[in-house]
């Protein structure tokens, strides 16, 4: 399965630092970090698969397909 993505180009060396600086200036939060407990891993993988997101769509080629099959059949 081919990788599907949206790309953005920027002239900034560190785009995350730029976004953080802009957020501080505007007193807004543009980036968020979400940490998911490992105990919910299987549920998250199932939901991502339901949305069409799997290792084979993220990593095109034989490695991604093998990871996707491992997740599907050998958990």
Secondary structure per residue as TSV (DSSP state, phi and psi in degrees):
chain	resnum	aa	ss	phi	psi
A	1	X	-	360.0	130.5
A	2	X	-	-72.6	151.0
A	3	X	-	-71.7	138.0
A	4	X	-	-116.1	129.6
A	5	X	-	-156.1	163.5
A	6	X	-	-117.2	129.8
A	7	X	-	-111.7	150.4
A	8	X	-	-131.2	136.2
A	9	X	-	-106.8	146.8
A	10	X	-	-147.3	153.6
A	11	X	S	-92.2	2.6
A	12	X	-	-85.5	138.3
A	13	X	S	-70.0	-37.3
A	14	X	-	-127.9	87.2
A	15	X	H	-63.7	-35.0
A	16	X	H	-65.2	-39.6
A	17	X	H	-64.5	-41.4
A	18	X	H	-60.8	-46.5
A	19	X	H	-63.0	-40.5
A	20	X	H	-63.2	-42.6
A	21	X	H	-62.7	-42.5
A	22	X	H	-64.1	-38.6
A	23	X	H	-63.5	-42.0
A	24	X	H	-63.8	-41.5
A	25	X	H	-63.6	-41.1
A	26	X	H	-91.6	0.1
A	27	X	T	53.5	43.9
A	28	X	-	-131.5	163.3
A	29	X	-	-116.2	114.7
A	30	X	-	-99.2	-25.7
A	31	X	-	-116.2	139.5
A	32	X	-	-129.4	147.2
A	33	X	-	-110.6	129.2
A	34	X	-	-116.1	125.8
A	35	X	-	-110.2	123.2
A	36	X	-	-103.2	136.8
A	37	X	-	-66.0	141.4
A	38	X	G	-62.5	-22.5
A	39	X	G	-65.3	-19.3
A	40	X	G	-100.8	10.5
A	41	X	H	-55.1	-50.9
A	42	X	H	-61.5	-40.6
A	43	X	H	-65.0	-42.4
A	44	X	H	-64.4	-45.0
A	45	X	H	-59.2	-42.3
A	46	X	H	-62.9	-43.6
A	47	X	H	-66.5	-40.6
A	48	X	H	-63.2	-42.1
A	49	X	H	-61.6	-40.9
A	50	X	H	-59.7	-32.6
A	51	X	T	-86.1	3.2
A	52	X	T	86.7	15.1
A	53	X	-	-108.4	119.4
A	54	X	-	-145.0	175.1
A	55	X	H	-59.8	-34.2
A	56	X	H	-71.6	-24.6
A	57	X	H	-86.5	-25.1
A	58	X	H	-84.1	-35.9
A	59	X	S	-125.1	89.6
A	60	X	-	-63.5	146.3
A	61	X	S	113.9	-178.0
A	62	X	H	-63.7	-36.3
A	63	X	H	-62.9	-44.5
A	64	X	H	-64.8	-39.9
A	65	X	H	-64.2	-43.5
A	66	X	H	-62.8	-41.8
A	67	X	H	-63.1	-41.9
A	68	X	H	-63.3	-43.6
A	69	X	H	-65.7	-37.2
A	70	X	H	-62.6	-44.3
A	71	X	H	-63.2	-38.6
A	72	X	H	-75.2	-40.2
A	73	X	H	-112.6	-14.9
A	74	X	-	-128.9	38.2
A	75	X	-	-83.1	360.0
